[in-house]
Amino acid sequence: MSNDILNVVVTGAAGQIGYSLIFNIVRGEMFGSDQKIRLVLMDIAPMLDGIKGVIMEIEDCCYPLVGEIVVTADPKEAFANADYAILVGGMPRKDGMERADLLKANATIFQVQGKALNDHAKKTCKVLVVANPANTNALIAMVNAPNIPKENFSCLTRLDQNRARAQIALRAKVSVKDVHNIIVWGNHSLTIFPDHRCGYVSLPSGKSTISGAVKDDTWLQNEFVATVQKRGAAVISARKLSSAASAAKAITDHIHDWHLGTPEGEYVSMGVHSDGSYNIPSGIIFSFPVTIKNGVYTIVQGLPIDKNTQEKLDATTAELISEKEVALAL
Amino acid sequence: MESATLRINNISGHLTTSGVRGGGQCPFSQKSTAPLACPEKAWSVINTSPHAKPNPIRVLVTGAAGQIAYSLVFMIASGQMFGPYQPVVLHLLDIPKMQEVLNGVVMELNDGAFPLLAGTVATTDVKTAFMGIQVCLMVGAFPRGPGMQRSDLLKMNANIFKEQGAALAKYAARGVKVLVVGNPANTNAYIACLAAKADLPSTNFSALTRLDQNRAVSMIAERVGVPVAKVKNVSIWGNHSLTQVPDVTNAVIQDFPEKGLTTPVLTAVNDNKWLEESFIPQVQNRGAAVIAARKLSSAASAANAIVGHMRDWVLGTKDGETVSMAVVSDGSYNIPKGLVFSFPVQCRAGEWSIVQGLKITPFIQLKLDATTKELQSEIDALPK
């Protein structure tokens, strides 16, 4: 049993995703069943009362791993000595809001949080931004936290990867656990590109390409991509609420793998700052396939990029650059 | 800015009680190969070996579009209920009005990419829902509306649970394990059991008091200032209602006051007045307190209790440790036979057995009488 305690901060903790996520964390699913946690729950002041009820429920679960829970609206207090910061809280899109308004409102929030992380979190703090526009919010936080390495900032695209994997599994009529190395590239938006070409399916008879298992390249080029890109809206349409539990699961997966490493040969997708790999310009947060060992991710190199993929990468890159320009014009 | 630091005390929850994580492996790790701690204690239906290629177990959740189910189904899909080596097919039942929401839940279950989720059957049709199931989690019930009397609630639910009891008898596996959560839980379980009487043993049926037990344990741990993991054998007797009886007479605290020593809770707390006048009412009223704070009913903690109850039933309880389950009384402790009443039990090989010979104080006896009377009157109020 490890004796150190991890300081884990969740912002937007009073919301829907927070409710699912908090219980994943305290159950041990994020860091393993041996890791004790000090949990910091942050939200805006009017929401703090609601968190008290959540804490009552955590008590009523009798989990062994949580040593202390702090509730606060103050970023300075929240991020003090943080090891992991999961930034779920952001300005939601309201009716009549243009994308530029959304970008600007969130840029302010993430500027403040980036500075607070810079000044109070551990230098080794790892940051996962979930609130949309996730990639650009992560970028804002990163540029405002020069004391923390760029590699410690990420945004969530694991949900898109999990969704893509599930679509392949359903189509190929296999278990999702047998579908490997489905990647998502770029922006967590309608331009995200789910890429099956380096993936494979483990069948009793041996490995199969995705194309071989699905046997429908037209579906793979078109419907598969569109379904993954629009999945968020499809869930809202059915539930009348945004994805919460599946988002919480993806957050759990992202942090779990970042902390504990990926299995040999498995790629996972993370939005991270571009180092120029695949000719993606640096200075943006872009979803790449990575492997993780000893808490450090490495972008998988040398994957083939065909003409169709290049077009998709260009489109999502262009979108990210224009988001960056709008957000930074403050 | 205000902030509150709260100390959360601990209990050995499901993670270590039944050794699900044996070897400290997280179930999300594809490398989880450690065997379960006590596979011989498990129900024969459950696969406990990392090397086998098991058949999935079929689990039905009713009220599947609701709040509790939203927390519950993802916990089941991630392996919390049956361990890391048992795949699951989730049957999800709700009323036709909730079909779209149910579709959304299925989407999110798929989007979770859970290795142990072998499939989903989402339906508003009772036959489809109950077909071939081996575990039944009856979360759905008719909710109490404003102005509704308790007797109205009993009648509305009697119809639902009579129909579902009949469906269990007709479509479910003979060994189906049933946990009723929807309130009034004990009486709903009684009705379902009665409706299935000709086909299913009454020992298949139970109702949830594990949430009350968890709440009681948490409060004792906080009072004494020990981790929740050290507080053992707190019992909940009776009806899952305001007459429930949280009882620490036979409860102990391990490694207290120092490692290697075990102290009765009564001694460690050393305050009968607090136990009788504060502790018991606090446990009884906790549900209302959570609603007041959240503006919503307990969902995640209820889901956690459902998982704990069923997991201990199918994977077995640790030697010397008891858990609370509302089951059909066999006359133990002079509780009238046939009532669905919460007792302290132990579980092994998929069977529960009521712990015999526990001390019942006169104070507790009065409370047992009161909760028995309430249960009897609920049954008497049922339509004939």
Interface residues (C-beta under 8 A of the other chain):
Chain A: M1 Y19 S20 F23 R27 G28 E29 G32 S33 D34 A45 L48 D49 G50 K52 G53 V54 I55 M56 E57 I58 E59 D60 C61 C62 Y63 P64 L65 V66 G67 E68 I69 V70 V71 T72 A73 D74 E77 L159 Q161 N162 R163 R165 A166 A169 L170 S175 V176 K177 R231 A234 V235 S237 A238 R239 K240 L241 S243 A244 A245 S246 A248 K249 A250 T252 D253 H256 L260 P263 E266
Chain B: M1 E2 S3 A4 T5 L6 R7 I8 N9 N10 I11 S12 G13 L15 T16 R21 G24 Q25 C26 P27 F28 S29 Q30 K31 Y70 S71 F74 S78 Q80 P87 E100 V101 N103 G104 V105 M107 E108 L109 N110 D111 G112 A113 F114 P115 L116 L117 A118 L211 N214 R215 V217 S218 A221 E222 P227 V228 A229 R286 A289 V290 A292 A293 R294 K295 L296 S298 A299 A300 S301 N304 A305
